[in-house]
Amino acid sequence: MTTVRIATFNLENFDETGDGERPSLDERIVLMRPQIVRLRADVACFQEVNGQERPGQPRALLALQRLLEGTNLAGANLVSSKPDNDGVYDERNLVVATHHQVLAREQLRNKLVAEPMYLRLTAVPPDTEATPIGIERPILHVTIDTGVAILHVINVHLKSKIPTDIPGQKLDGFTWKTAEAWAEGVFLSSMKRMSQALEVRRLVDTILTADPDAMIIVAGDFNATPDEVPVQAIRGAVENTGNGDLARRVLVPIENTVPASSRYTLYHQGRGEMLDHMLVTRNMLAGYRGSEIHNEVLHDESAAFAIDRKYPESDHAPVVATFEFDA
């Protein structure tokens, strides 16, 4: 039997900082590198990884490479979301890190789902025609040969619940002019989140139509709890479709084997929330051996004093699942 550990971890705006800024990259690495070591991941899905620039060179994942030094992922293949050139995005890249062979990568943003169009009701001046509701972050699909199994790893970071800006409706970065504009901003963010979720579900079905025995993992920051619509849409449970013939296409949340009292990846307003998920096809359950959520030192990220200088680590807890496959 060969053991494969798969992890997901939102590193929260992982980047270099300017001179004198805190927390510095070194301060963050001191706290976060032990978290990477503890994962012992063979495949890791990271979110919110910023790119760094050097004169005359394409933007690269230099900060992440430093974080991975001294861990089992040092020198790993880093497959990232990226713009049309050969660099990476300035902010919030999705990255899959592994020493295993990478067979293929694709990046999807409104490839399987058309960009929604919407007429904003509270915009100032008023919209005269529908405007595109763009998706800020793509979906990253990486096919990996572990030597004992071919894995389709889909790394996601769905739109947050922070309301989308409405033209002319903000007094400042945090203050809305009207409640109805705030509500419309929340609606637009929900639309973006569901557009991404639908594209993930369509990608899963596309893979399974081509290969009904494909092993698929959808992992990342969903910005949604298990009972919310984006997670349910990606899962495709028979309870929702009403069609038992689709049972093999259902994605299973591995977090369900973690005790409910420990089942959270973010601590907000005194309550733990499960926002980071790993969903797998049912055929992977044969080799599933258990999950861990490393949330022992999570702080309340909503507290007034919970600034990054005091808490250089990520606000999110990593999730890791262990599988065993016949060699």
N, C-alpha and C positions, 0 to 999 in steps of 0.2 A: 504494500500500500504506500502511496505517495501523498504526503500532506501538503495542502495548498491553503494558505491563509490570505484572505481578501479583506481589505480595509477601506473605509471611507472616512475622510477627515477634512472639515472646513477649517483652513489655517487662518482665516480672518485677515484679509488684506496683508498678506505676508510679503514684506518688501524691505528694501534698504531705507534708511532714514538719513536726513541731512545732519551735518555737524551740530552736535549739541541737542538734537531732538531726542525725546524719550517717548516710548522705549526704543532703544537702539536695536539694530538687528542682533548684536551680540547678546543683549539682555533677553531678547525673545528666544534665541537659540538655546541659551542656558536652561530655560524652562521647558522648551518644546522638544528638544532632541531626545530626552529620555522618553517622551511620549511615543516618538517614532520607533525607538529601540524596543519599547514594550510591545508594539504592534506585531513585530516579527513578521511583517507582511511580505508575501510573495508578489502580490498585486495590490497597489494602493491607489485609490482614487482621491485626489486632492482637489479642493475648490478654493477660490479666492487666492490664487498665486499670482503675484504681480511680476512683471518683467522688468529687467534692468538694462540700461544702455551703457555702452562703452564707445569711445570715439572710433569711428570707422568700422564698427561691427554691428550686425543685426541685434536687435533687442533679444535678450536671452533670460533664462531662468536661473540667474546667478545666485540669488538669495536662497532659492530652494536647494540648489546644489550644495551650498554651504550647510544648510540644515541637515541634509542627508549624510554628510561626512561622518564617519564613525558609526554608521548604522548598517544594517544588512542591505539597505537600498543605495548605499554609496556607489556611484558609477552606473546606476541603473539606466535603462532606456526611459527617457522622459518624453511621452507622447502628449502634446499639448494642443489645445485650441489655438488658433492663430488667424491673423488676417491673411490677405491674398499673397503677401510676400512671405519670405522664409523666416521671418522673426516670430515673435509672440505678441499678444496684446499687452498694452501698458499695464492694465489692471484686470484682475479677476479671471485669470486663465483657469480652465479645467486641465488637470494633468493626470495621466495614468503613468505610474512608475512601476517598472518590473524588470527583472533580469531575464525573464523568459522571452522567447522569440515573438516579435510583433509581426503578425501576418498582414494586417491591413488597418487603416484608420479612415474614418470619415467624420466630417463635421456637418451638422444639420442646423439650419436656422431658416424656418419657413420653406423647407424643401418638400416636406410631406403635408404641410398645412399652409394654406395661403395666408398671407399677412392680413389680419382683421382690419376692417375699415369702420370708422365710428365718427359720428357727428357729436362733438362735445357740446353739452347743453349749457354749461356755465362759463365757457371761455369768454374772456374779455380782450379784444372785441369778439363778438359771437362768430362761431364757425359758420361759413356759408356752404360748405360742402364737407363730406366725410374725409377724415384724415387717417393715414395708416397708423396702426397701433404696433409700433416696432418692438421686437424682442431684443433686449440688450445682450443676452448671453446665448451662445449656441449649445447644442448637445454634442457630446464627443463619444463616438462609437469606435472601440478598439478591439480587434480580434487577436487573441493571444493563444499561442501554442505552449502549454505548460509541459509538454512531453508525455502527459498521460491524458490530457483532455484539451479540446479546443474550446475556449471561452469567449463569448461575446460580452464585453464589458462596456456598459453604457453609463458614462459619467454625466451627472446632471446637477445644475444649480438653478432651480426654478425661481421665478420672480418673487421678491419679498412682499410682505404685506404692507410695506410702506406705501402710502398713496402716491400715484403718479402725479407730477405737477400739472396743473391746469393754467394756461396762460392768463395772467392778470388776476389770479386768485390767491396770491401769497403776499403777506405783509413782510415776511422775512423767511429764512430757510426753514423755520419750524412753526410758523403761525399762519393759519388760513383765515381768509376774510369771511367766509361763510361755511356753515355746516354742510350745505348741499354740495358745495364745490369739493370739500373734503371727501364726502361720500362718493362723488363721481370719481375722484382720484383713486379711492379704494376699489371701485368697480373696474377702472382701467387696469389696475395692477392685477386684479383677479382674472381679467380677460387675458392678460399676458401669461399669467401662470397656467391657465387652462389651455392656452394655445400650445405652450411647451409640453404640457402633460399629454395632450392629444398627439403631438408629433412623436413623443416617446412611445406611446401605445401603438401608433401606426408603424414605427420602426420595429418594435417587437413582433408585430404580426407579419411584417414583411420578411423578417428573418425566419420566423417559424413556417411561413408558407414555402419558403425555399428549402428549409430543412426542419421537419417536424421534431427531430431529435436534438436540435441545437440547445446548447447550454447557455443561458443568458443571465447576466447579473445587471440590474439597474441600481446604481448606488449614487448617493450624493445628498446634497442639502435640498430638500423638497419644499422648505418653508411652509409645510403643511403637516398636520398631525395625522395619525393613521386613519381616522374616521372622516377626514375632509375629502372633498371631491377630487382634487388633483391626484392624491394617492390612490383613491378608489378607481379612478379612470385608468391609471396605469396598470393597476392590478388586474382588472377585468374579471372579478369574481363571478362565479355562476349565480350567486345570490342577486347580483345586479343585472347580468345579461339574461338570466332565466333560461339559458341554453346549456344543458349538460354536455352537448357535443363539443363545447369549447373548453372543457375542463383541463385539457393538456396545455392550454394557452394561458392559464391563470398564473400570475406571479405571486409568490408566497413571501410575506415579510418575515425575515429570520428573527426579528426582534421579539416575536411572540414567545420565544423560548427563554427570554430574559424575564426574571420576576418583575411584576408590575411596579413594585416599589422602587426598582432601579432602572426602569425603562424610560429614560429621558436623556436628551443630548444638549439641552439648553435650559438654563434656569432663569426664569423671567417673573418678576413680581411675586417672588416667593413660591413659585410653582414650577416643577419640572415639566418640560415639553419635549415630546419626541418629534423632532423635525428632520433628523438625518436618518435616512433609511437605506436598507439593502433588500431588494426584492429579487427573487430567483425563480427560475422555472422549476416545475415540480420534479423534473428528472434529476435535479441537483440534490434533492432531499435524501437520495439513497446514500450519498457520501457526506451528508451534513453531520457535523459532530458538535456544534454549539457556537454560541455567540458571546461577545463581551462588549460592554459599553463602559468606557473608561471615564466615568463622570465624578470620581471621588472628590476632586478639588474644584469643581465648577463654582464660580461665583455668580451672584445675581447681577446679570448684565444690565438690568434696568435701574439699579440703585443709583442715586444721584452721585455718589462718590466712586462709582465703579469705572474710573477712567483708565485708559490704556497704560498710563504711567505706573499705576498701582497694580494692574493686572496685565502684564505683557503677553501672557499666553492667549490662546484662542478662547472665545466665548463658547465654542462648541466642543463637545466630547467626541472622540473618535469611536467608531464602531468597527469591530473585526469579527469575521466568521471563519470557522475552520472546516475544511472539507478533506475527505480522504478518497482517493481514486485508485483503482486497480492499476498497477504498473504494467 
